[in-house]
């Protein structure tokens, strides 16, 4: 997670996540949306890349989440692009075990 608030005006944070396959990228993006909606009442204002699941972008206004497959993450190298922004560690969480 990068704090980009002092760098750009369109958002405050970038979260960058990797999934190893189309299915995993889709599942990660779906879980992020579900948890934020259920626990915070937050819905994305924009969603991109859902048809191919190579790079899914979820825009929650103050937070933009990028879910990449490894090849796309390496190609776009957002960590390098935003390396001047403060990097924040997110706490580890357990996978959801609730049936949906």
ZAROGU-751852 format. One line per field, with one value per residue: residue in one letter; residue number from 0; x, y, z of N, C-alpha, C, O in turn. Coordinates in steps of 0.02 Angstrom, whole numbers, m for minus. Layout:
REM residues N
aa = [A; ...]
i = [NUM; ...]
npx = [X; ...]
npy = [Y; ...]
npz = [Z; ...]
capx = [X; ...]
capy = [Y; ...]
capz = [Z; ...]
cpx = [X; ...]
cpy = [Y; ...]
cpz = [Z; ...]
opx = [X; ...]
opy = [Y; ...]
opz = [Z; ...]
REM end
This chain:
REM residues 100
aa = [X; X; X; X; X; X; X; X; X; X; X; X; X; X; X; X; X; X; X; X; X; X; X; X; X; X; X; X; X; X; X; X; X; X; X; X; X; X; X; X; X; X; X; X; X; X; X; X; X; X; X; X; X; X; X; X; X; X; X; X; X; X; X; X; X; X; X; X; X; X; X; X; X; X; X; X; X; X; X; X; X; X; X; X; X; X; X; X; X; X; X; X; X; X; X; X; X; X; X; X]
i = [0; 1; 2; 3; 4; 5; 6; 7; 8; 9; 10; 11; 12; 13; 14; 15; 16; 17; 18; 19; 20; 21; 22; 23; 24; 25; 26; 27; 28; 29; 30; 31; 32; 33; 34; 35; 36; 37; 38; 39; 40; 41; 42; 43; 44; 45; 46; 47; 48; 49; 50; 51; 52; 53; 54; 55; 56; 57; 58; 59; 60; 61; 62; 63; 64; 65; 66; 67; 68; 69; 70; 71; 72; 73; 74; 75; 76; 77; 78; 79; 80; 81; 82; 83; 84; 85; 86; 87; 88; 89; 90; 91; 92; 93; 94; 95; 96; 97; 98; 99]
npx = [43; 28; 48; m12; m61; 1; 58; m26; m190; m306; m329; m296; m229; m141; m166; m82; m95; m66; m123; m118; m179; m309; m430; m398; m365; m490; m563; m498; m523; m664; m682; m624; m712; m832; m802; m774; m898; m985; m929; m896; m987; m953; m943; m868; m823; m781; m733; m618; m554; m616; m657; m548; m463; m325; m269; m351; m435; m496; m587; m608; m623; m546; m458; m372; m370; m262; m262; m160; m99; 54; 139; 87; 100; 239; 270; 206; 255; 214; 256; 385; 359; 291; 383; 434; 332; 266; 273; 156; 127; 10; m96; m86; m216; m338; m400; m568; m692; m823; m974; m1038]
npy = [m58; 109; 277; 401; 526; 652; 661; 642; 701; 627; 517; 442; 328; 188; 18; m129; m288; m462; m595; m767; m818; m802; m835; m823; m686; m630; m682; m621; m484; m486; m524; m416; m313; m366; m373; m238; m181; m251; m232; m98; m26; 22; 50; 19; 157; 142; 13; m85; m195; m316; m410; m481; m512; m494; m379; m300; m157; m72; 62; 155; 288; 364; 260; 160; 4; m112; m262; m380; m501; m594; m566; m447; m362; m355; m298; m170; m115; m34; m13; 35; 152; 228; 239; 344; 379; 361; 199; 87; m40; m169; m256; m434; m545; m669; m787; m774; m877; m891; m950; m904]
npz = [0; m43; 6; m80; m72; m62; m184; m297; m347; m364; m283; m121; m79; m148; m169; m198; m266; m294; m394; m442; m555; m682; m622; m485; m475; m505; m396; m287; m313; m307; m172; m103; m140; m84; 56; 88; 56; 143; 273; 279; 208; 83; m89; m249; m356; m479; m593; m676; m803; m779; m872; m925; m819; m796; m750; m631; m584; m447; m398; m261; m231; m116; m103; m215; m286; m355; m437; m491; m612; m606; m721; m776; m667; m655; m780; m778; m660; m542; m412; m428; m501; m406; m305; m229; m145; 21; 90; 155; 274; 270; 384; 404; 356; 392; 273; 215; 285; 277; 207; 51]
capx = [0; 66; 14; 2; m101; 41; 85; m80; m252; m364; m339; m248; m190; m140; m153; m61; m103; m53; m155; m78; m217; m370; m480; m378; m372; m561; m584; m471; m561; m731; m678; m612; m777; m880; m784; m784; m970; m1017; m901; m888; m1039; m919; m945; m821; m851; m757; m703; m590; m516; m651; m669; m489; m433; m252; m258; m416; m429; m555; m581; m651; m610; m486; m415; m375; m341; m238; m252; m122; m64; 126; 169; 65; 131; 309; 272; 188; 298; 187; 298; 441; 331; 271; 433; 444; 275; 275; 244; 124; 114; m57; m93; m106; m282; m356; m450; m637; m716; m896; m1006; m1072]
capy = [0; 171; 339; 445; 587; 712; 656; 651; 726; 585; 466; 447; 266; 133; m48; m172; m357; m509; m660; m808; m841; m763; m852; m795; m614; m616; m697; m569; m423; m496; m525; m347; m278; m393; m354; m166; m167; m279; m206; m26; 7; 56; 19; 53; 204; 120; m54; m96; m256; m375; m460; m521; m531; m489; m322; m273; m95; m55; 131; 172; 359; 375; 202; 125; m63; m143; m333; m400; m564; m577; m537; m377; m324; m344; m254; m101; m96; 23; m1; 78; 216; 264; 225; 403; 384; 318; 131; 67; m112; m189; m316; m497; m565; m738; m792; m780; m946; m888; m971; m848]
capz = [0; m49; 22; m136; m62; m75; m251; m346; m315; m378; m231; m66; m71; m197; m142; m254; m246; m349; m397; m487; m614; m696; m570; m421; m480; m499; m328; m243; m325; m279; m99; m81; m147; m36; 124; 96; 56; 203; 335; 279; 169; 29; m155; m295; m403; m544; m597; m743; m814; m755; m924; m938; m755; m796; m705; m611; m545; m409; m376; m204; m221; m76; m110; m279; m279; m417; m428; m550; m621; m600; m781; m782; m612; m674; m838; m761; m604; m506; m353; m449; m520; m346; m253; m186; m99; 80; 86; 217; 279; 291; 427; 374; 377; 376; 219; 237; 286; 274; 144; 18]
cpx = [45; 22; 33; m34; m63; 68; 34; m144; m312; m378; m287; m202; m196; m126; m138; m59; m89; m93; m120; m114; m276; m421; m462; m383; m445; m585; m560; m511; m632; m731; m667; m677; m826; m865; m795; m858; m1002; m993; m898; m942; m1012; m925; m896; m857; m829; m725; m680; m556; m551; m662; m609; m455; m357; m231; m327; m402; m497; m544; m632; m642; m546; m435; m426; m337; m324; m227; m222; m109; 10; 156; 150; 96; 203; 314; 258; 228; 274; 227; 356; 416; 315; 321; 448; 388; 288; 238; 217; 113; 43; m52; m115; m176; m294; m405; m520; m659; m792; m920; m1043; m1128]
cpy = [61; 230; 389; 512; 650; 715; 669; 671; 679; 532; 476; 386; 221; 69; m93; m244; m401; m573; m701; m832; m795; m773; m820; m719; m594; m627; m644; m505; m429; m493; m454; m308; m301; m369; m279; m147; m190; m246; m130; 12; 44; 16; 54; 102; 188; 52; m65; m164; m320; m428; m506; m547; m536; m433; m292; m212; m81; 15; 145; 245; 370; 319; 171; 59; m90; m217; m359; m475; m547; m544; m463; m334; m308; m294; m181; m73; m33; 39; 45; 148; 259; 254; 284; 412; 339; 251; 112; m8; m123; m250; m378; m513; m637; m738; m801; m853; m949; m913; m912; m873]
cpz = [0; m32; m32; m130; m77; m146; m306; m310; m324; m325; m177; m61; m132; m158; m202; m229; m306; m339; m451; m550; m625; m640; m503; m421; m472; m428; m279; m251; m297; m203; m71; m84; m94; 35; 135; 96; 121; 268; 337; 241; 109; m35; m201; m340; m474; m539; m668; m744; m793; m808; m935; m875; m756; m749; m692; m567; m513; m380; m322; m184; m182; m82; m179; m271; m348; m402; m494; m552; m622; m661; m789; m727; m628; m732; m818; m702; m567; m443; m370; m467; m459; m289; m207; m135; m38; 71; 154; 217; 302; 334; 387; 399; 356; 319; 249; 232; 282; 206; 115; m25]
opx = [94; m36; 88; m36; m91; 98; 48; m151; m364; m433; m240; m144; m249; m78; m176; m27; m100; m97; m96; m82; m293; m450; m505; m403; m461; m624; m597; m530; m657; m775; m697; m695; m859; m910; m823; m878; m1041; m1033; m898; m943; m1042; m915; m884; m915; m855; m694; m718; m531; m520; m675; m618; m422; m328; m181; m358; m362; m548; m498; m692; m652; m494; m376; m483; m278; m366; m186; m256; m108; 28; 196; 192; 115; 226; 359; 295; 235; 312; 232; 375; 448; 326; 303; 473; 397; 318; 182; 251; 92; 19; m9; m157; m194; m263; m448; m528; m646; m821; m890; m1075; m1162]
opy = [66; 233; 417; 550; 698; 765; 703; 661; 691; 505; 515; 392; 216; 66; m94; m260; m380; m600; m673; m862; m754; m725; m794; m689; m547; m587; m623; m474; m382; m462; m435; m273; m259; m347; m259; m101; m153; m233; m100; 73; 92; m45; 114; 91; 215; 35; m55; m188; m373; m486; m564; m599; m578; m439; m263; m215; m79; 25; 147; 262; 385; 328; 159; 59; m90; m233; m360; m508; m490; m497; m422; m277; m252; m251; m136; m12; 16; 97; 88; 198; 320; 260; 274; 448; 286; 249; 120; m37; m90; m293; m374; m498; m663; m694; m833; m887; m1003; m898; m875; m834]
opz = [38; m54; m31; m179; m104; m166; m355; m250; m293; m323; m185; m41; m163; m119; m251; m179; m363; m284; m500; m594; m582; m615; m468; m371; m435; m401; m234; m202; m266; m174; m21; m37; m62; 71; 186; 133; 151; 312; 392; 240; 85; m35; m193; m360; m523; m489; m716; m693; m790; m792; m952; m876; m722; m714; m736; m521; m546; m341; m335; m126; m213; m67; m199; m252; m393; m359; m545; m500; m637; m654; m807; m739; m616; m732; m839; m696; m562; m423; m331; m449; m460; m230; m151; m86; m45; 48; 205; 167; 349; 323; 343; 456; 309; 315; 301; 183; 284; 154; 151; m57]
REM end
